[in-house]
Amino acid sequence: MRNFVNSINHFPHAEERPRARLEARTMLTQAALIAAALIGGYPFGAAAAERTPLYYQDPSGKPDYSPIPKKDADGRDYVPIYDEPGAAPVSTPASPAPAAAPGGERKILYYRNPMGLPDTSPVPKKDSMGMDYIAVYADEGSGTVPGTVKISPERIQMLGMRTEAASLRSIAHTVRAVGAVAADERRIGVVNPKFEGWIEKLLVNTTGQTVRRGEALLEVYSPDLVLAQREYLVAREAAVDMAQSDAMTRDNAKAIAAAALTRLKNWDISADQLARLQRTGTATRTLTLSAPIGGIVMEKTALEGLHFGAGDTLYRIVDLSTVWLLADVFEQDLAQIRLGQSAKITVQAYPGRVFDGRVAFVYPTVNAQTRTAKVRIEVPNPDLLLKTDMYATVEIAAPVEGTTVLTVPDSAVLDTGTRQTVLVDRGDGRFEPRAVKLG
């Protein structure tokens, strides 16, 4: 399998959209391309004894070159630049060996762009990135792809170049939206007695206080409740007294006692208090109301001495260990939303921290003004960091079904703005430029 060179052995996150849809088969990193260009084009087969200058450079180091000896404005000679080993334009194995010109010199036809772009120069020059153009010789074989270079193993190791295989991956489109944190409606409990009475004592007397399920909240006095207790005790005693009576009388007495007990249960009197009533046989003046769920007291209207009616809400308790994020998703993105998709949530209160959630429900209506629909995302919140009404942004990973493309790391692509290029590892230190199309 052909590989592409990669200086950073890192693929994009699976939830990000792949950067490349390739018309070519493999891709290469920018670092390898730059490395290949930096080492320049050096000829194979040049005799070690030959020291023929390739060109002459301005003695001040300026990017000014000449194919023949010359002097600068100050009368100084241009510096000759000689051939060095390390890298060279490559001929295919089938190409004949370069034939040396008379005198052992090779004729340079022109200099090509080190990026593989269709740009040549009759004299040495540098590109906009400061890389030397690569010499193209008259005796090079025609079977090599233009721009192919060969890099020695030592140079590859020194540059830290790596190759990675291109791979087919599914496209994942990210739907971005904003929203607000809300309480899970299934985790809200209220304390609203089914009888009227007066609050004798508050045991939980502040909003925001955390309570446990079954924790005592307040003690109340209710004449109806005291009367119901006494009715139950009388009915129970009567049932005991009539144990020796005829069957009908005994059954009636038991039914009256059971009805009185049921009325107490219907008023949400706890099992512990009923057990105490049955054990002691004495009606208590006050009864204790407990928390129906564990959570945070979000609302409290209860005050000591306050008279309350049947159904009045005295406490509202919310469990925030799991919260909802209600995201506003634009209608053009709704078709990509599926139940169970993962979501990444961020809030301004905790920069850099990401909360994970899952899509639980898509609401059936669209806002006529904003053209958005509510999408409910369930988010675990064990540390209670997320607060209700907190503003948040969300990214939902929405895979595009039935679509796969050839992908490589972002660092493998050299983008000049008008053309995208990678290098293909052809083996034996040879790297071939390949134009690609990004999508």
C-alpha atoms as one frame of an Amber mdcrd trajectory, in Angstrom:
protein
   0.000   0.000   0.000   1.304   3.475  -0.865   2.033   5.761   2.030   2.151
   9.517   2.405   4.741  11.370   4.479   3.529  12.884   7.698   5.683  14.932
  10.066   2.996  14.926  12.725   1.607  11.463  13.336  -1.871  12.655  14.180
  -5.269  12.159  12.549  -8.107  14.631  13.028 -10.668  13.805  15.725 -13.293
  11.271  14.505 -16.003  13.836  15.247 -14.412  16.524  13.043 -15.084  16.746
   9.327 -12.221  15.172   7.294 -10.353  17.810   5.403  -9.536  15.906   2.230
 -11.583  14.183  -0.444  -8.869  12.876  -2.710  -8.851  12.362  -6.416  -5.359
  10.897  -5.928  -4.708   7.732  -3.991  -2.424   8.986  -1.193  -1.292  12.167
   0.558   1.889  13.696   2.068   2.714  16.151   4.789   3.880  19.683   4.218
   6.962  19.014   6.302   8.167  16.332   3.905   7.532  18.560   0.916   9.457
  21.428   2.464  12.263  19.086   3.478  12.518  17.712  -0.024  12.558  21.188
  -1.484  15.088  22.524   0.994  17.660  19.935   0.117  17.336  21.022  -3.490
  17.976  19.067  -6.640  21.364  17.431  -6.816  22.532  15.209  -9.671  23.296
  11.514  -9.454  26.533  10.200 -10.777  28.595  13.387 -10.559  32.229  12.516
 -10.099  33.584  13.367  -6.684  36.595  14.986  -8.280  34.503  17.433 -10.292
  33.829  20.746  -8.580  32.000  22.566 -11.330  29.835  25.371  -9.884  26.118
  24.955 -10.365  25.614  28.721 -10.223  26.948  31.858  -8.563  25.332  33.688
  -5.657  25.530  37.288  -4.478  28.417  37.542  -1.945  26.130  39.422   0.462
  23.759  36.446   0.667  20.991  38.237  -1.191  18.674  36.072  -3.346  20.498
  37.092  -6.528  22.043  34.407  -8.751  23.940  34.131 -12.006  24.745  31.136
 -14.264  28.186  32.672 -14.986  30.815  34.409 -12.859  30.125  38.091 -12.211
  30.764  40.886  -9.722  28.418  42.903  -7.559  28.191  46.681  -7.463  31.096
  46.822  -4.983  33.339  44.790  -7.275  33.160  41.598  -5.211  33.022  38.244
  -6.980  29.838  36.206  -6.800  30.308  33.047  -4.708  30.297  29.731  -6.627
  27.779  27.149  -5.376  28.880  23.542  -5.868  26.988  20.264  -6.056  26.539
  18.326  -2.779  25.242  14.832  -1.986  21.954  14.132  -0.174  19.065  14.489
  -2.567  18.416  14.592  -6.262  15.728  14.556  -8.885  14.951  10.906  -9.518
  14.842   8.884 -12.675  12.719   5.784 -12.914  14.541   2.437 -12.671  13.850
   1.839 -16.347  15.548   5.081 -17.361  19.091   4.848 -18.693  21.929   6.168
 -16.571  22.659   9.845 -17.158  25.306  10.368 -19.754  27.919  12.847 -18.712
  28.541  15.760 -21.013  32.071  16.374 -22.277  34.298  17.328 -19.399  32.113
  15.488 -16.836  29.566  18.330 -16.557  25.770  17.948 -16.807  23.712  20.506
 -18.639  21.045  22.266 -16.587  17.933  22.971 -18.663  16.094  25.090 -16.084
  15.136  25.314 -12.425  11.708  24.136 -11.260   9.511  25.225  -8.379  10.283
  23.187  -5.212   6.557  22.939  -4.432   5.836  21.093  -7.665   4.029  24.109
  -9.102   4.213  24.765 -12.877   6.787  27.523 -12.488  10.332  27.436 -13.886
  13.319  29.746 -14.054  16.380  29.814 -16.356  18.583  30.818 -13.380  18.666
  29.788  -9.717  16.105  31.570  -7.541  14.028  31.172  -4.406  10.284  30.910
  -4.009   8.151  33.055  -1.722   9.029  30.790   1.220  12.769  31.138   0.662
  13.298  27.636  -0.750  15.729  27.077  -3.622  14.372  26.092  -7.018  15.517
  22.591  -8.066  17.765  22.063 -11.085  16.426  19.957 -13.980  19.139  18.320
 -16.122  19.061  17.525 -19.840  20.043  13.878 -19.308  17.248  13.010 -16.841
  14.924  10.192 -17.880  11.463  11.113 -19.091   9.691   8.397 -17.080   9.878
  10.269 -13.757   6.911  12.322 -12.607   7.978  15.974 -12.648   8.995  17.094
  -9.188   9.986  13.639  -7.893  12.894  13.852  -5.468  15.080  11.359  -3.666
  16.086  11.889  -0.059  18.823   9.934   1.643  17.936   7.805   4.698  20.205
   9.979   6.820  18.342  13.115   5.789  14.955  11.454   6.368  16.001  10.477
   9.882  17.414  13.906  10.590  14.198  15.612   9.480  12.008  13.222  11.466
   9.854  12.465   8.436   7.094   9.854   8.775   4.747   8.162   6.368   1.100
   7.389   7.023  -1.378   5.446   4.921  -4.441   7.276   3.645  -7.712   5.749
   4.837 -11.400   5.765   3.980 -13.589   7.357   6.640 -17.194   8.362   7.045
 -17.953  12.067   6.974 -19.234  13.485  10.272 -21.031  16.812  10.035 -21.072
  18.911  13.188 -24.313  20.725  13.997 -23.658  23.774  16.169 -26.312  25.457
  18.262 -26.865  27.523  21.385 -29.185  26.840  24.263 -29.819  27.051  27.986
 -29.581  24.629  30.881 -32.893  23.532  32.406 -33.966  21.172  35.169 -35.013
  17.647  34.265 -38.797  17.764  34.595 -38.806  14.165  35.806 -36.620  15.115
  38.764 -38.816  17.786  40.350 -40.743  17.192  43.583 -43.206  19.400  45.463
 -44.581  19.384  48.986 -48.290  20.285  48.824 -50.384  18.813  51.661 -53.792
  17.353  50.849 -55.267  18.849  53.981 -55.363  22.313  55.489 -53.586  23.371
  58.639 -50.882  25.520  60.208 -47.089  25.302  60.117 -45.830  24.707  63.638
 -42.077  24.366  62.957 -39.727  24.650  59.974 -36.871  22.157  59.853 -35.586
  23.274  56.408 -35.979  27.026  56.259 -33.755  28.319  53.412 -33.987  28.260
  49.649 -31.008  26.519  48.020 -30.577  24.050  50.859 -29.759  20.476  49.843
 -32.045  17.781  51.235 -32.179  14.005  51.102 -35.148  11.908  50.111 -37.311
  11.373  53.210 -35.644  14.171  55.190 -38.032  16.024  57.548 -38.975  19.471
  56.223 -41.608  20.846  58.613 -44.128  19.987  61.335 -47.779  20.900  60.795
 -50.949  20.988  62.898 -54.246  20.091  61.271 -57.542  19.550  63.139 -58.690
  17.272  60.320 -55.552  15.178  60.671 -55.950  14.840  64.437 -59.595  13.833
  63.970 -58.659  11.235  61.369 -56.128   9.686  63.761 -58.707   9.439  66.539
 -61.282   7.914  64.193 -58.781   5.250  63.234 -57.923   4.439  66.854 -61.599
   4.214  67.830 -62.397   1.972  64.871 -59.457  -0.270  65.674 -60.509  -0.614
  69.332 -64.067  -1.376  68.264 -62.848  -4.112  65.967 -60.959  -5.670  68.860
 -63.973  -5.433  71.188 -66.208  -7.076  68.628 -63.876  -9.971  68.028 -66.350
 -12.238  69.859 -69.413 -10.848  68.053 -71.052 -12.360  65.040 -69.164 -12.412
  61.761 -71.042  -9.504  60.174 -70.395  -7.198  63.108 -66.702  -8.123  63.192
 -66.345  -7.494  59.446 -68.051  -4.108  59.685 -65.766  -3.026  62.510 -62.655
  -4.097  60.602 -63.860  -2.282  57.467 -64.355   0.967  59.401 -60.852   0.713
  60.886 -59.325  -0.037  57.467 -61.110   2.948  55.897 -59.775   5.283  58.588
 -56.239   3.987  58.020 -56.580   4.402  54.251 -57.602   8.052  54.687 -54.417
   8.718  56.648 -52.330   7.057  53.918 -54.089   9.103  51.237 -53.016  12.229
  53.080 -49.388  11.094  52.574 -48.753  10.341  56.226 -45.477   8.421  56.306
 -45.326   4.731  57.166 -43.139   5.497  60.204 -45.737   7.854  61.654 -48.553
   5.366  61.032 -46.521   2.645  62.730 -45.986   4.907  65.746 -49.730   5.656
  65.863 -50.554   1.957  65.835 -47.868   1.185  68.398 -48.716   3.922  70.913
 -52.466   4.127  70.319 -52.277   7.910  70.839 -53.054  10.632  68.287 -50.292
  13.252  67.919 -51.050  16.973  67.653 -48.496  17.600  64.882 -47.219  15.498
  62.031 -43.986  15.792  60.052 -43.884  16.276  56.270 -40.795  14.921  54.478
 -38.953  15.551  51.193 -40.365  13.435  48.342 -36.998  13.409  46.495 -33.401
  14.350  47.160 -32.175  17.594  45.656 -32.037  21.346  46.146 -34.840  23.482
  47.558 -35.551  25.827  44.644 -38.740  27.407  46.027 -40.048  27.785  49.589
 -43.246  29.507  50.638 -43.443  27.867  54.054 -43.186  30.127  57.118 -43.705
  29.253  60.766 -47.270  30.006  61.814 -48.483  30.200  58.212 -51.931  28.811
  57.457 -52.003  26.657  54.325 -54.831  25.173  52.350 -55.153  21.785  50.741
 -52.938  21.708  47.635 -50.805  24.744  48.509 -47.154  24.264  47.436 -44.858
  24.746  50.407 -41.592  23.476  48.860 -40.304  22.818  45.342 -37.271  20.503
  45.238 -35.165  19.813  42.127 -32.600  17.073  41.553 -29.830  18.592  39.386
 -27.589  15.521  39.196 -28.809  15.274  35.592 -29.933  18.349  33.667 -31.373
  19.173  30.277 -29.820  21.411  27.675 -32.529  22.877  25.465 -30.679  23.744
  22.245 -32.124  25.887  19.454 -31.302  24.037  16.224 -31.984  25.662  12.854
 -34.587  23.869  10.788 -32.134  23.131   7.946 -30.100  21.019  10.404 -33.001
  19.081  11.910 -32.812  16.259   9.349 -29.342  15.380  10.652 -30.396  15.090
  14.296 -31.031  11.593  15.646 -31.913  10.342  19.114 -28.867   9.075  20.963
 -26.319  11.223  19.103 -23.477  12.460  21.274 -23.144  16.148  22.041 -20.362
  18.344  23.417 -21.457  21.227  25.635 -19.404  24.219  26.751 -20.329  27.119
  29.022 -18.624  30.432  29.667 -18.356  29.713  33.387 -15.841  26.900  32.815
 -13.581  27.763  29.842 -11.951  24.731  28.261 -14.199  22.227  30.017 -16.475
  20.059  27.880 -19.606  18.342  29.202 -20.860  15.243  27.411 -24.517  14.653
  26.660 -26.882  12.769  24.358 -29.834  13.841  22.270 -32.993  12.661  24.055
 -35.850  14.403  22.232 -36.589  16.708  19.294 -39.576  18.947  19.976 -42.319
  18.852  17.326 -42.628  22.603  16.715 -40.500  25.304  15.059 -40.342  28.866
  16.334 -41.901  31.075  13.666 -39.556  34.004  14.358 -36.191  32.260  14.788
 -36.878  29.233  12.534 -35.375  26.956  15.166 -36.643  23.888  16.996 -35.844
  22.825  20.531 -33.622  19.769  20.883 -33.397  18.263  24.355 -29.992  16.942
  25.406 -29.542  15.052  28.669 -26.311  15.961  30.454 -24.942  14.221  33.581
 -24.146  16.831  36.228 -22.758  14.952  39.262 -20.719  17.927  40.502 -23.684
  20.313  40.090 -21.518  22.675  38.032 -24.250  23.329  35.491 -26.912  25.713
  36.790 -30.411  26.214  35.452 -30.729  28.989  32.832 -26.970  28.929  32.224
 -26.147  29.869  28.614 -24.330  27.132  26.654 -23.099  26.186  23.191 -23.399
  22.663  21.846 -21.858  20.624  19.030 -23.757  17.545  17.886 -21.880  14.941
  15.838 -24.132  13.998  12.920 -22.571  11.365  10.605 -23.479  11.653   6.927
 -24.959   8.275   6.081 -23.518   6.296   3.176 -20.632   8.691   2.487 -16.964
   7.753   2.809 -13.944   9.658   1.524 -10.199   9.185   1.432  -8.630  11.146
   4.275  -5.218  12.112   5.634  -4.020  14.292   8.529  -4.353  18.047   8.078
  -0.565  18.363   8.267  -0.153  16.161   5.180  -1.515  18.774   2.775   0.408
  21.748   1.397  -2.124  24.377   0.370  -0.814  27.282  -1.723  -4.242  28.850
  -2.003  -4.756  27.796  -5.602  -3.444  24.249  -5.466  -3.189  21.454  -2.907
  -0.277  19.017  -3.090   0.942  15.964  -1.206   3.923  13.653  -1.768   3.625
   9.922  -2.317   6.281   7.629  -0.874   7.439   5.550  -3.873  10.015   3.644
  -1.862  13.823   3.765  -1.888  13.727   7.355  -0.630  11.775   8.613  -3.647
   8.857  10.985  -3.127   6.463  11.927  -5.888   4.281  15.073  -5.777   0.598
  14.476  -6.279  -2.102  17.106  -6.804  -5.212  16.499  -4.694  -8.670  17.986
  -4.341  -9.924  18.964  -0.915 -13.540  18.827   0.122
